[in-house]
């Protein structure tokens, strides 16, 4: 049977005291002693009107059931508010309130709270609480920390809640709000509804993503991080960080860029590169033009999306040595011939029996696979696979090899030229990567 405590008796026990250390679990049901929600509002107003009130140090409410909606909207609350192991059976209406510190320890918020536009000069804490309705905390300004350590957000978007129309399915809505820090860790169960941090800004973000994996976060598609900014990030692995971003259900480029900046500030270059690489992959995947998408895959794939520029160099070196080996083999098989041009079409350069006015006794004979021959003067450059490959891969180098020698068939000419072209492409990609032109970078 419940017991409604008289106002004066309850108020006499509300002077602020030290909150005991240790975890406080939320009560499983309404407590035997209860008070009307209006008691709290009345005590706050009376304290604001009397500088000699014994509640100037703070209002402390402990182990009671608070009946009815608590209405503190638009109030200037000059004292800290501490609620310890209390059960609120209706919603808290504290929007556009100006407060110092609001602290809930081990409480049950039976229908959530509306805190839109509230300013808190101190901290906003909901530790080890059960929030059965939506917590709508958009457009808040909290000078201290926002701490929801150990709390359970069980609102799943059902329309029965008094605040359903403004919650829009959010069990925790913190859009466009600011705080010096956000503590989000050790939630006993994943939030049931949407957690929205859109355009929120905090100085530091304290979490348990590495320690508890993603146990403190909602299921995929129910997390909104678009525009969420944090100055300092608690350390975590890039793998877990990317899994956290994927809970959004859709690609949000700003979230990836923000996480990369967070790792960069922690001086974790490898984690930064991993996130930037994942960002670039998603950006390329979302390109509308198939040609542009394919070209970007070709460019960024060979440098590991900025993480492995040496990959392009290794492929280039492998192609270069393959080109040399191919030239050596073709020469050994008689498949490299003097370039057929006007010079070699003169009679002196075809056969010894051809009419020729020059002295050709010391000329060299080059046999072709089809049995034909070419005669070249002794000053004609000798074929060198190394020089030929260097000329092919580096056009600014000239050894007169490509000018005087070529593969015997068109198909072989195309293959060797294609290998050299890929090498030139890889060289440009490598230079662009190491110079930073092609590597994804952190934007400050």
Backbone torsions as a table, in degrees:
resi	resn	phi	psi	omega
1	UNK	NA	133.3	-177.6
2	UNK	-76.6	158.1	-179.3
3	UNK	-132.6	110.5	178.6
4	UNK	-81.5	118.2	-177.2
5	UNK	-79.2	132.4	175.4
6	UNK	-58.7	148.0	-175.3
7	UNK	-55.6	-49.1	-175.3
8	UNK	-64.2	-39.5	178.6
9	UNK	-65.1	-43.6	179.4
10	UNK	-65.6	-43.1	-177.3
11	UNK	-63.3	-35.8	-179.6
12	UNK	-63.2	-21.3	-178.6
13	UNK	-101.2	13.3	-172.8
14	UNK	-104.8	6.5	176.6
15	UNK	-63.3	144.8	-175.2
16	UNK	-65.0	142.3	177.8
17	UNK	-140.8	172.9	-178.1
18	UNK	-73.5	130.8	177.0
19	UNK	-80.4	127.0	-177.5
20	UNK	-64.8	145.3	177.0
21	UNK	-72.8	163.1	177.5
22	UNK	104.9	162.0	-176.1
23	UNK	-76.1	134.5	176.2
24	UNK	-113.3	120.1	178.7
25	UNK	-84.8	145.2	178.2
26	UNK	-67.4	141.1	-180.0
27	UNK	-63.2	143.7	-177.1
28	UNK	-71.1	-17.8	-179.0
29	UNK	-159.7	177.2	179.0
30	UNK	-54.6	144.0	-177.4
31	UNK	-86.5	156.7	-176.1
32	UNK	-64.7	-34.6	178.4
33	UNK	-92.0	136.5	-178.6
34	UNK	-135.9	158.6	175.3
35	UNK	-138.2	151.7	171.8
36	UNK	-70.7	146.1	179.1
37	UNK	-58.9	-27.1	-178.7
38	UNK	-65.3	-23.1	175.7
39	UNK	-56.3	-44.2	-176.5
40	UNK	-65.9	-46.0	179.0
41	UNK	-60.6	-43.7	-178.5
42	UNK	-62.9	-42.6	-179.6
43	UNK	-64.8	-37.9	179.7
44	UNK	-66.3	-45.1	-179.5
45	UNK	-65.4	-42.8	179.2
46	UNK	-63.2	-40.8	179.7
47	UNK	-65.5	-37.3	178.3
48	UNK	-67.1	-23.8	-178.8
49	UNK	-91.0	-10.9	-177.1
50	UNK	-130.0	115.9	179.5
51	UNK	-71.8	-16.7	-178.3
52	UNK	-97.1	11.0	-178.0
53	UNK	-64.8	143.9	178.1
54	UNK	-72.9	-3.2	178.5
55	UNK	-100.4	9.7	-179.5
56	UNK	-59.8	-27.8	178.6
57	UNK	-77.7	-12.5	179.4
58	UNK	141.3	153.0	177.6
59	UNK	-99.2	123.5	-175.0
60	UNK	-117.7	115.9	-179.0
61	UNK	-117.2	124.7	-171.9
62	UNK	-135.3	134.4	168.1
63	UNK	51.5	53.0	173.3
64	UNK	-136.5	158.7	170.2
65	UNK	-93.8	125.9	-179.6
66	UNK	-99.3	114.2	-176.3
67	UNK	-93.3	136.0	177.3
68	UNK	89.2	166.9	-179.7
69	UNK	-74.1	135.6	177.7
70	UNK	-89.9	115.8	-176.7
71	UNK	-111.1	106.8	177.0
72	UNK	-124.9	17.2	-176.5
73	UNK	-62.4	140.7	177.1
74	UNK	64.3	16.5	179.1
75	UNK	-92.0	148.3	167.5
76	UNK	-94.2	103.5	-178.8
77	UNK	-96.3	111.0	-172.5
78	UNK	-89.7	-0.9	-177.8
79	UNK	-124.6	153.7	173.8
80	UNK	-67.3	149.8	178.9
81	UNK	-116.9	125.3	-179.8
82	UNK	-123.2	123.7	177.3
83	UNK	-122.0	124.2	-173.9
84	UNK	-127.2	118.6	179.7
85	UNK	50.4	53.6	176.8
86	UNK	-110.5	154.2	177.0
87	UNK	-115.9	116.9	177.1
88	UNK	-101.4	117.4	-175.1
89	UNK	-85.8	-11.5	179.5
90	UNK	-129.8	175.8	-176.2
91	UNK	-71.7	151.4	174.0
92	UNK	-95.6	124.6	179.1
93	UNK	-108.1	96.0	-176.8
94	UNK	-127.2	30.9	-178.2
95	UNK	-72.7	146.4	-178.7
96	UNK	53.6	30.6	174.3
97	UNK	-86.4	148.1	175.1
98	UNK	-112.2	113.9	-171.0
99	UNK	-131.8	172.1	176.2
100	UNK	-97.5	-70.3	176.5
101	UNK	-135.8	138.4	175.5
102	UNK	-123.1	119.7	-172.0
103	UNK	-130.8	121.5	174.3
104	UNK	-115.8	125.4	179.0
105	UNK	-124.2	117.0	176.2
106	UNK	60.5	36.3	-177.8
107	UNK	-102.5	165.6	171.8
108	UNK	-117.0	122.9	174.3
109	UNK	-102.0	97.1	-169.0
110	UNK	-61.8	-30.0	178.3
111	UNK	-134.5	28.2	174.6
112	UNK	76.5	-160.4	-176.6
113	UNK	-152.9	144.6	174.1
114	UNK	-109.5	112.5	-175.3
115	UNK	-122.1	20.7	-175.1
116	UNK	-58.2	131.7	174.8
117	UNK	73.3	9.4	-179.4
118	UNK	-77.3	142.6	176.5
119	UNK	-110.7	131.9	-179.4
120	UNK	-125.4	117.3	-179.0
121	UNK	-74.3	-21.0	178.8
122	UNK	-110.5	-122.9	-176.0
123	UNK	-113.4	156.4	170.5
124	UNK	-120.2	111.9	-174.7
125	UNK	-124.1	131.8	170.5
126	UNK	-131.2	84.3	-175.1
127	UNK	-102.1	130.7	176.6
128	UNK	55.9	39.7	-179.8
129	UNK	-104.9	165.2	170.5
130	UNK	-116.9	117.2	-178.4
131	UNK	-106.9	102.5	-172.7
132	UNK	-83.0	-22.4	176.6
133	UNK	-111.6	-177.1	-179.5
134	UNK	-72.1	143.9	172.5
135	UNK	-106.4	103.0	-176.2
136	UNK	-100.3	102.0	-175.0
137	UNK	-123.0	44.0	-179.1
138	UNK	-76.8	151.5	173.5
139	UNK	57.9	32.0	177.2
140	UNK	-86.3	157.3	173.5
141	UNK	-128.2	107.6	-178.0
142	UNK	-116.4	115.4	-177.7
143	UNK	-72.0	-29.7	179.0
144	UNK	-98.7	-144.5	-175.5
145	UNK	-95.6	153.1	168.2
146	UNK	-110.0	117.4	-171.9
147	UNK	-125.3	114.6	177.7
148	UNK	-116.3	27.3	-178.1
149	UNK	-54.5	129.5	173.4
150	UNK	75.6	5.5	-176.6
151	UNK	-91.9	153.2	178.9
152	UNK	-113.1	126.2	177.7
153	UNK	-108.0	103.8	-169.2
154	UNK	-106.3	1.9	178.9
155	UNK	-69.9	127.3	-175.6
156	UNK	-110.0	14.0	177.6
157	UNK	93.5	7.7	-179.8
158	UNK	-65.3	146.1	-174.7
159	UNK	-77.4	-3.8	-176.7
160	UNK	-69.1	-20.7	-177.1
161	UNK	-67.8	144.3	176.6
162	UNK	-60.8	-28.6	-176.4
163	UNK	-100.8	12.3	-174.8
164	UNK	-59.0	-37.4	-175.3
165	UNK	-66.8	-30.1	179.2
166	UNK	-97.5	-15.4	-177.4
167	UNK	-76.9	-32.8	179.7
168	UNK	55.2	41.4	177.7
169	UNK	80.8	2.8	-178.3
170	UNK	-86.0	129.8	170.9
171	UNK	-89.5	-22.6	173.8
172	UNK	-144.9	108.8	-180.0
173	UNK	-114.1	116.6	-175.3
174	UNK	-126.4	27.4	-175.7
175	UNK	-61.4	136.7	174.1
176	UNK	62.0	14.8	179.0
177	UNK	-92.3	160.1	-179.7
178	UNK	-130.6	152.0	177.0
179	UNK	-160.9	159.6	177.6
180	UNK	-71.0	-28.5	177.8
181	UNK	-159.6	154.4	176.1
182	UNK	-125.1	121.1	176.7
183	UNK	-102.9	114.0	179.3
184	UNK	-131.0	95.5	-174.2
185	UNK	-159.2	156.2	173.5
186	UNK	57.8	34.8	173.8
187	UNK	-68.4	132.1	-175.3
188	UNK	-66.6	-29.4	177.1
189	UNK	-139.6	152.0	175.8
190	UNK	-61.3	141.8	176.2
191	UNK	-55.1	138.7	-175.6
192	UNK	-80.9	-33.0	-178.6
193	UNK	-103.1	-158.5	-178.6
194	UNK	-82.8	137.1	172.5
195	UNK	-107.5	114.8	-172.2
196	UNK	-117.7	115.4	177.6
197	UNK	-115.9	28.6	-174.8
198	UNK	-60.8	124.5	176.9
199	UNK	59.8	18.3	173.4
200	UNK	-77.4	155.4	-177.8
201	UNK	-139.4	125.0	178.9
202	UNK	-132.2	150.9	179.0
203	UNK	-68.3	-42.6	177.5
204	UNK	-139.7	147.6	-177.7
205	UNK	-118.5	111.5	-176.4
206	UNK	-106.5	125.4	-171.8
207	UNK	-145.1	179.4	177.0
208	UNK	-127.2	31.5	-173.5
209	UNK	-61.5	-39.5	178.1
210	UNK	-75.7	-42.7	-173.9
211	UNK	-71.3	-44.4	-177.5
212	UNK	-110.7	19.2	-177.5
213	UNK	55.9	-120.6	-179.0
214	UNK	-118.1	27.1	-175.6
215	UNK	-67.2	-20.7	-178.2
216	UNK	-96.0	10.8	-174.7
217	UNK	-124.4	156.5	-176.6
218	UNK	-72.3	173.3	179.1
219	UNK	-70.8	165.8	-175.2
220	UNK	-57.6	135.2	-180.0
221	UNK	95.7	-6.9	-177.7
222	UNK	-114.6	16.0	176.8
223	UNK	-119.5	131.2	179.2
224	UNK	-121.0	115.2	-178.7
225	UNK	-118.4	8.5	-176.9
226	UNK	-60.1	115.8	179.3
227	UNK	84.1	1.0	178.6
228	UNK	-69.5	123.3	-176.5
229	UNK	-120.4	141.6	177.4
230	UNK	-142.0	136.7	-179.6
231	UNK	-74.0	-42.5	179.7
232	UNK	-131.5	140.6	-175.2
233	UNK	-117.3	133.0	171.3
234	UNK	-61.5	141.1	-174.3
235	UNK	-65.3	141.5	173.9
236	UNK	-156.4	169.3	178.8
237	UNK	-77.8	152.7	177.9
238	UNK	-63.6	-33.8	179.4
239	UNK	-60.8	-48.2	179.6
240	UNK	-68.8	-36.5	178.4
241	UNK	-61.6	-41.0	179.0
242	UNK	-69.6	-35.9	175.6
243	UNK	-64.5	-36.3	177.0
244	UNK	-63.0	-44.0	178.8
245	UNK	-64.2	-33.4	-178.4
246	UNK	-69.4	-15.7	176.3
247	UNK	-64.4	-15.3	179.0
248	UNK	-67.1	-23.1	178.3
249	UNK	84.8	-21.6	177.2
250	UNK	-139.0	158.2	-176.9
251	UNK	-75.7	124.8	176.5
252	UNK	-126.6	105.1	-173.5
253	UNK	-59.5	-38.7	-176.8
254	UNK	-62.7	-31.2	179.5
255	UNK	-67.9	-40.4	177.6
256	UNK	-66.3	-43.6	-179.8
257	UNK	-62.8	-38.8	-179.9
258	UNK	-67.0	-41.3	178.6
259	UNK	-64.8	-39.5	177.6
260	UNK	-62.1	-41.8	177.2
261	UNK	-63.1	-38.5	178.4
262	UNK	-61.4	-44.5	177.7
263	UNK	-66.6	-37.1	180.0
264	UNK	-62.7	-41.1	179.1
265	UNK	-67.3	-24.7	177.4
266	UNK	-86.7	4.2	-178.2
267	UNK	57.8	48.2	177.0
268	UNK	-117.1	79.8	-173.3
269	UNK	-62.8	-37.3	-177.5
270	UNK	-68.1	-40.8	177.4
271	UNK	-65.6	-38.6	177.3
272	UNK	-60.1	-45.3	-179.9
273	UNK	-63.9	-38.9	179.8
274	UNK	-61.8	-42.9	-178.9
275	UNK	-69.5	-42.9	178.7
276	UNK	-63.3	-36.9	177.5
277	UNK	-65.3	-42.4	177.7
278	UNK	-63.8	-38.2	177.3
279	UNK	-62.2	-46.1	-179.2
280	UNK	-64.2	-39.4	178.0
281	UNK	-60.3	-45.2	-179.0
282	UNK	-67.4	-37.1	178.3
283	UNK	-63.4	-43.0	-179.8
284	UNK	-66.7	-40.6	-179.1
285	UNK	-61.6	-30.1	-177.2
286	UNK	-90.6	1.7	177.6
287	UNK	-67.1	136.9	-176.5
288	UNK	-75.5	-39.1	-176.3
289	UNK	-78.5	121.4	178.1
290	UNK	-61.2	-37.1	-179.4
291	UNK	-66.2	-46.3	178.9
292	UNK	-63.6	-39.3	179.3
293	UNK	-63.4	-44.3	179.8
294	UNK	-64.3	-41.6	-179.9
295	UNK	-63.4	-41.3	179.2
296	UNK	-68.5	-37.1	174.7
297	UNK	-59.8	-42.0	-178.6
298	UNK	-65.6	-40.9	-177.4
299	UNK	-72.2	-53.0	-172.6
300	UNK	-83.0	-22.2	179.2
301	UNK	-65.6	-37.8	-176.4
302	UNK	-75.2	-10.5	175.8
303	UNK	-114.1	18.7	178.2
304	UNK	60.5	34.0	-178.8
305	UNK	55.6	38.5	176.6
306	UNK	97.3	-14.6	-176.9
307	UNK	-83.1	-28.9	-173.2
308	UNK	-133.6	69.6	178.7
309	UNK	-62.4	-25.4	-179.5
310	UNK	-67.3	-18.7	178.9
311	UNK	-61.0	-41.9	178.7
312	UNK	-63.6	-39.5	179.6
313	UNK	-66.2	-40.9	179.7
314	UNK	-64.2	-41.9	177.9
315	UNK	-64.7	-39.5	178.0
316	UNK	-60.6	-45.8	179.8
317	UNK	-63.1	-42.1	179.4
318	UNK	-62.1	-43.3	178.7
319	UNK	-64.5	-37.5	-179.8
320	UNK	-62.2	-46.5	-179.3
321	UNK	-70.1	-31.1	174.6
322	UNK	-65.7	-38.9	178.5
323	UNK	-63.4	-42.5	177.3
324	UNK	-62.1	-45.1	-179.1
325	UNK	-62.8	-40.2	179.0
326	UNK	-64.3	-42.5	177.8
327	UNK	-62.7	-40.7	179.0
328	UNK	-63.3	-44.0	-179.4
329	UNK	-65.6	-44.3	-179.3
330	UNK	-62.2	-39.2	178.4
331	UNK	-64.7	-39.7	-179.4
332	UNK	-67.9	-25.8	179.6
333	UNK	-95.8	7.7	179.4
334	UNK	70.2	25.6	-177.5
335	UNK	-99.3	5.8	171.9
336	UNK	-108.0	124.8	-174.6
337	UNK	-124.2	157.4	172.4
338	UNK	-59.5	145.0	-178.8
339	UNK	-62.4	128.8	179.5
340	UNK	-81.2	106.3	176.9
341	UNK	-139.7	-171.5	-177.9
342	UNK	-59.4	-33.1	-178.3
343	UNK	-63.3	-46.7	-175.5
344	UNK	-84.1	-5.1	177.2
345	UNK	-88.4	-5.7	175.3
346	UNK	-66.7	149.1	-175.9
347	UNK	-55.8	-36.8	-177.2
348	UNK	-60.3	-22.7	-173.1
349	UNK	-98.8	5.4	-176.8
350	UNK	-104.1	-65.4	178.9
351	UNK	-138.9	162.3	-179.8
352	UNK	-68.3	-27.5	-177.7
353	UNK	-79.6	-12.6	-178.3
354	UNK	-68.0	144.6	178.2
355	UNK	-59.0	125.8	-176.5
356	UNK	-150.6	132.1	-178.0
357	UNK	-92.7	2.3	-177.1
358	UNK	-99.7	162.1	174.1
359	UNK	-84.5	114.0	-173.8
360	UNK	-120.3	15.6	-176.0
361	UNK	-63.5	-29.4	-178.7
362	UNK	-99.6	12.7	-179.5
363	UNK	-74.8	155.5	-179.0
364	UNK	-94.8	148.3	179.4
365	UNK	-105.8	128.3	176.0
366	UNK	-112.3	114.9	-178.9
367	UNK	-84.0	141.4	178.5
368	UNK	-108.3	156.2	-176.3
369	UNK	-59.5	-27.7	-177.7
370	UNK	-86.4	9.5	178.8
371	UNK	93.1	-11.2	179.2
372	UNK	-74.5	165.7	179.7
373	UNK	-131.4	153.7	170.8
374	UNK	-127.7	136.9	178.5
375	UNK	-109.1	129.6	-177.6
376	UNK	-128.9	148.3	179.7
377	UNK	-67.2	157.7	-177.8
378	UNK	-62.9	-18.2	178.6
379	UNK	-83.6	-4.3	179.0
380	UNK	-65.3	130.2	-175.5
381	UNK	-58.2	135.3	176.1
382	UNK	-75.2	144.2	-178.3
383	UNK	-70.4	130.9	177.4
384	UNK	-127.5	114.3	179.8
385	UNK	-57.2	-39.7	-178.9
386	UNK	-65.5	-48.7	-179.2
387	UNK	-64.5	-38.3	179.9
388	UNK	-63.0	-42.1	180.0
389	UNK	-69.8	-40.1	177.8
390	UNK	-60.4	-42.7	177.8
391	UNK	-63.8	-37.8	-177.9
392	UNK	-69.3	-39.3	-175.8
393	UNK	-86.6	-25.1	-177.6
394	UNK	-127.8	90.6	-173.4
395	UNK	-59.9	-22.7	179.8
396	UNK	-78.5	-4.7	177.1
397	UNK	-97.5	135.6	-178.5
398	UNK	-132.3	119.9	173.0
399	UNK	-121.9	12.2	-179.2
400	UNK	60.2	26.0	178.2
401	UNK	-83.0	-49.5	-179.4
402	UNK	-69.9	-19.8	177.6
403	UNK	-74.9	-29.4	-173.4
404	UNK	-114.3	-13.8	-176.2
405	UNK	-132.3	147.6	178.1
406	UNK	-155.9	155.6	175.0
407	UNK	-61.5	154.0	-172.9
408	UNK	-68.9	-34.6	-176.2
409	UNK	-114.0	159.1	-179.9
410	UNK	-63.9	-38.8	-178.8
411	UNK	-62.7	-40.8	177.8
412	UNK	-67.2	-37.1	176.9
413	UNK	-61.1	-42.9	-179.7
414	UNK	-65.3	-42.8	-178.1
415	UNK	-62.5	-49.3	-178.9
416	UNK	-65.7	-37.3	178.2
417	UNK	-67.0	-37.5	179.0
418	UNK	-65.6	-41.8	178.2
419	UNK	-61.2	-43.9	178.7
420	UNK	-65.4	-38.1	178.9
421	UNK	-63.9	-41.6	176.7
422	UNK	-63.5	-39.0	177.7
423	UNK	-61.8	-42.6	177.4
424	UNK	-61.6	-41.0	178.5
425	UNK	-62.1	-46.4	-179.2
426	UNK	-64.6	-37.1	177.3
427	UNK	-62.5	-43.0	177.5
428	UNK	-64.4	-39.8	179.0
429	UNK	-65.4	-41.5	179.5
430	UNK	-62.6	-46.5	179.1
431	UNK	-61.7	-42.9	179.2
432	UNK	-63.9	-33.8	-179.3
433	UNK	-72.6	-49.3	-177.0
434	UNK	-70.0	-23.4	177.9
435	UNK	-84.3	-9.0	178.5
436	UNK	92.5	-4.4	-178.1
437	UNK	-69.5	-31.8	-178.0
438	UNK	-108.9	-10.0	-178.5
439	UNK	-83.3	130.3	175.1
440	UNK	-59.3	137.3	-177.0
441	UNK	-126.0	156.4	178.2
442	UNK	-75.0	129.0	175.7
443	UNK	-92.3	128.8	-177.7
444	UNK	-92.2	NA	NA
